[in-house]
Amino acid sequence: MEQWKKWEQALTEAVDTDYSYGLAKRMEEPRTNPVLGYRTAGSQAEFETGELLYREMKQLGLKEVHKDKIRVDSWDFHHAVLRFRDHQGKEHEFQLGAYQTDFHTEGFKEFSMVYLGRGTACQYENVDVKGKLVLIDINQREEWWINFPVYQAHLKGAAALIAVQDNGYGEIHETALNAQDIAGPMEAAAFSISQADAAVLKADMARRAGENQGEYGETRVLFDASSTVLKDQESYNIVGTIPGREKDSLILLSAHYDSYFSGFQDDNAAVAMMLGIARAILKTGYQPNKTLVFCALAAEEWGVVDSKYDWSAGAYEQVFTARPEWQGKVFADLNFELPAHAHGKRDGVRCTYEYASFMEDFVKRIRNIPAAYPEGIEVLYPIQTWSDDFSMAIAGIPSMVNEFSAGEFMETHYHSQFDNEEFYQEEVFRFHHEFYGKLVLAIDRSAAVPLDFGRLFGAVADSVDRKMCRKTGAQEEGLLQGLEKAGELAKTLYKAVQTINQRYEELLEQRNGTCAGMSGCVSADEEGLSAAGGGCRELEAACQELNRRLLGLFRKEQDYFVRLNWHDEVLFPQEAVGSNLQAIYKALECLRQGDAEGGLNAVYEIDNNRYAFLFDKEVFSYFTEYVLNQPADRLKWGAGRIVHHENLFELVASLKEKHQKAGGQTADLERERRALLKVAENQEQCYREDIQYMENSVGKLTALMEDCLKTIPDIKW
């Protein structure tokens, strides 16, 4: 280990956060909106930033620098400016943010504006919004996503919807604008406005209210906007390498270079850190065993029209279209997001189940943790859908990301103009350079991919609800027995992998750094390999088939076990149905007692039926069907991962009507109860089938593990 400690120390000394900070700032210069920034999917600003990164990779000395062409839907947001004269004659001009929709006024155009509270269906009753701008409040974090009220306004004939964040996001200041992915059709136009500017408009509309207009009246405004969406355009992911001795064994580092506003943390600093790590490794003279690949990804924030899964398009296209050959070769993807700010008192690495054991061992060795993390570092799993590492993982590339989603930054600064260098923490940025640089070195000294499938099988076992199995008649014993066998086999497999990698480290150390990475490494062809050197290469060659099978096993596990619910949470196949059934049983008991309100509260938790309470049927149906009945190439990483949906719109409508008529008293809900009983029967059948499916899948994965064990090389030498 002495040689590796020297390399780690050399890397620490080579880290230059001034370089990385400077690159992050340079990335802000190309912009689609000259006032607010934005560097959006397929735009000229994104292209110019990609060219900047292409030149930077070459200048750093990375090899094989190239641009991988991908196809995405593009968005160019140039401006949105609103002017109006209040009741006192004072003129106001507001800069607005935007969502990925197509809308052009061709200069300032006069509109009437109305304010409709939360923008739900009931607030359009007796209100004519045709050709008007609709102002609403929204809390996307705790209530519903922007696409629902936007499409509701569109169906009512509104020219565009303008949303003001009512907490949830952009909480840092009343002047904060916010941007998110639209997850809806391009023709339903949407923009965003700050709380401060919206308050001025609301005050004016309140003064204009009349007897027939309620609390708020209408006001006249001038609006000038240019927001352009084009389908199926070219963009580029920028790739460079530090070649290793093993050309077909790769370690991938990734971060995205599109952004909202200036995007200092999200994700300029991450791209800059990725290249800062590359720069530090090159500066040390380290010669990797595996080829290190550095990939700046386009179109992460958004990149596909009219899809619930419209983010991470660039990463998905990279590994499924541009470079599918990476599958089965990449030991790990280290993805970076918002790395120059502490998102809590404890730092974290979020990884796939299979990398958790390796990461926990690695984290134990880390010293000099900055004061920003008084509670140390934790390893979290599984990964989430928020970032590009999810697209990587489902392609069969084990992935991880620095934890960024749990801190208050996501509610305050994220996706606003306050994501800037004022909230830069150099000690955190430096620590992450060093931490993930050392992690690259640690993975590089693994001959076998360090995947522990035991964590996966343990998590599956924990997810099996025995009470639910008894209630539904699901036969879980075969699954649990299979999981126990699979878990034991996984322990044997991971122990063998650890033994291989321990021996590999010994062989690398015996070479006194020559083939472990020392500058001026003497090749075998020139002087002949020592016994230890020959052992290194022999062990690498002997592990090729094992690694192919391990990564194939990982990919199969992703196919078999990774599912999503309607809130984009990652879960196992039977868990969504199990959650539905818990709510269904609760609702049935309420309906039996004539409690419409209790029944509604329970039904609210079933699949996406909460939206049936708030929006017209056309809106609910649109955003249900576009998940269940749309081509996979539009659903990307979400295709086929939501199953067994129950559409309860009519039930909700009936219960709401009876609850209103009952005035809080008990009601006759027998018809609704019988309808829900049929839903329960269907979901119970789905649960039984899912448990059986899980048992069969565990059996298949067990057979694949047995095949892996057959390829374990003899390392007695």
Disulfide bonds with the S-S distance in Angstrom:
none
